[in-house]
Amino acid sequence: MIIGRNIPFGIVGNIIAGFVGSWLGSLILGNWGPVVAGYAIIPALIGAIVLVFILSLVLKSTRKASE
């Protein structure tokens, strides 16, 4: 919703990518900022945005290459 990109499987794919990205963001950037449900908000948000952006670019380029 923040970056306006979609990945396959619609909202379910976006949710899964968001959770994985938030986990990776917290793992890489650490636990700073407010914590909600075990995730530090700022690193989790950064990780989710970056992962969804990268996945959307990669999957978009593979779809165009296969056409």
Secondary structure per residue as TSV (DSSP state, phi and psi in degrees):
chain	resnum	aa	ss	phi	psi
A	1	M	-	360.0	-35.6
A	2	I	-	-71.8	-44.2
A	3	I	S	-98.8	-5.4
A	4	G	-	69.6	29.0
A	5	R	-	-111.2	152.1
A	6	N	-	-124.7	150.3
A	7	I	-	-122.5	166.0
A	8	P	T	-56.1	158.3
A	9	F	T	73.9	15.2
A	10	G	H	61.5	-136.8
A	11	I	H	-65.3	-34.1
A	12	V	H	-64.9	-42.7
A	13	G	H	-63.1	-40.6
A	14	N	H	-65.4	-39.5
A	15	I	H	-65.8	-45.6
A	16	I	H	-62.4	-45.3
A	17	A	H	-62.7	-36.5
A	18	G	H	-64.6	-43.5
A	19	F	H	-65.1	-44.7
A	20	V	H	-64.7	-42.8
A	21	G	H	-63.3	-39.5
A	22	S	H	-68.1	-36.3
A	23	W	H	-65.2	-45.8
A	24	L	H	-64.2	-41.0
A	25	G	H	-61.0	-42.6
A	26	S	H	-67.5	-36.1
A	27	L	H	-68.1	-43.8
A	28	I	H	-79.2	-46.2
A	29	L	H	-90.9	-11.0
A	30	G	-	91.9	-172.5
A	31	N	S	-112.4	79.1
A	32	W	-	-120.8	152.3
A	33	G	S	91.4	-177.9
A	34	P	-	-65.5	145.4
A	35	V	E	-112.2	128.5
A	36	V	E	-132.4	127.4
A	37	A	T	55.2	35.5
A	38	G	T	84.3	-1.4
A	39	Y	E	-112.8	132.7
A	40	A	E	-74.1	125.3
A	41	I	H	-59.8	-50.5
A	42	I	H	-67.5	-51.4
A	43	P	H	-62.9	-36.0
A	44	A	H	-65.6	-41.8
A	45	L	H	-65.7	-43.4
A	46	I	H	-62.3	-45.8
A	47	G	H	-62.9	-42.2
A	48	A	H	-65.8	-42.3
A	49	I	H	-63.3	-45.9
A	50	V	H	-64.4	-44.7
A	51	L	H	-65.3	-45.5
A	52	V	H	-63.9	-39.1
A	53	F	H	-63.2	-47.3
A	54	I	H	-64.7	-45.2
A	55	L	H	-61.8	-40.8
A	56	S	H	-65.9	-38.2
A	57	L	H	-66.9	-44.8
A	58	V	H	-65.5	-47.0
A	59	L	H	-69.7	-31.6
A	60	K	H	-67.0	-42.1
A	61	S	H	-70.0	-34.1
A	62	T	H	-71.4	-33.2
A	63	R	H	-67.6	-40.3
A	64	K	H	-69.1	-34.9
A	65	A	H	-69.7	-32.4
A	66	S	H	-81.1	-13.8
A	67	E	-	-77.9	360.0
